[in-house]
Structure formats: C-alpha cells, structure tokens
Amino acid sequence: MSGPAEATDARPRVFGTADSVYVRIVRLALIEKGVDHTLVSVDPFAPEGLPPAYRARHPFGRIPAFENDGFHLYETGAITRYIDEAFAGPPLMPDEVRLRARASQIISLADAYAYRPLVWGVYVERMEKPAQGEQTDEARLAAALTEADTCLAALIALMEGGPFLAGVRLSLADLHLAPMVSYFQQAPEGAARLAAHPGLAAWWARMIARPSLRQLGLSAG
C-alpha cells in the first residue's frame, strides 16, 4: 500500500489530539487489547492548519489516522475493527452474530445520532463555551438535549438489560460511546439525564472503573 514514509518506531501510531472523541475511541481499543502505541499530535483546529503531509494520511483532513507496520488507515470504525482483529488480546466484538450486529448498530447510532448532540450540543454549549468566555446558545442546548433524550432511550432499548451495550462482554460499542458520554456527563443536564436511566448509569459506572478509561482520564469529571 502506498502512503506516508514508514516509521522507525514499531509501535502503532495514532494521529490526532488527546482530547478528540474519535482519537480516544481508537486509543481505548488499543489499550484494551494491551497494545502499546504512540500518539502523534495533529490538530485540525490549529491556527496554522493541518501539516501538508497529513493529507497523505487522511485526504479529508480529519482525525484520527492510523499506521501499523506500514499499513495506513483512516475512519475510526475501520481502525478499531482492524485493531481487534490484528492484535492478540481479548476480543472486542461479540462471538454471536446477532450480538455482533447489535454492537455495529450501536456504533452507527453513536456516530449518526449521539455524537453531535452529546458533545457539541450539550458539552460544548454548557461547559466549553462559558469556560472560554462565550455565551451558551440556550436554544441550541435545548434542541441537543431533546436529541440526547432520544439517543439515551434508544440505547436503553438496545441494551436489553445487559451489563454492557451489546451483551455480557465489553465490545467496541462500549468503547465507541464512552468518550462521548464522558463529555456529556460533565454538563449538569447531561449528568441528570444519565442518572435518570439506571441501566445506562450502571453501565457508565462499570466503564469508568476500567483501567483503559482511567489511563485516558475519562473517568474524571
């Protein structure tokens, strides 16, 4: 496969910022598989913009990008599935076909319906903007909370009472949603809504007890 120059470090490399939801998803998968890796700082929001060479890794200029032993990937879902299949360690997708489909469904739900309202609509509006001296857009926050309510109810219905999102074992679905919920629950409105769903609150308590989330600082706040 053609692509950027090979790295001399044999460890997989993740390109992005430590606070990115999608970078965190990839890093959680690596940590859960017991794979040491390197985070290479690439900030798409930096004043100077992306390094020109980064477009060779991700033609759309998003993060993360990933490299392992000369193999290059972008798109978080593809990266995490590669990590699960390429490295030894506990499997991160269910064995049973229907549970595997459920995990994939929840990942798709998180990307399509949860990420924007939970992170940008609730966390950014209520927490990040005031911290930067900006005013919360209350209308946008209210709309995001309505979307968040729909997402949380859908997740509860899909969990079917399981300890994890797709059954009795941790999966990529849990690792995909956890960084989004980590931001969401820092806002008072987000914390209140999470607490109103005991099944999800119990899931979150299990998640923040995991060493992988603690290593990335996702259990704080």
Beta strands, then each sheet from edge to edge (+ up, - down):
strand 1: 13-16
strand 2: 38-41
strand 3: 65-68
strand 4: 71-74
sheet 1: 2+ 1+ 3- 4+
end
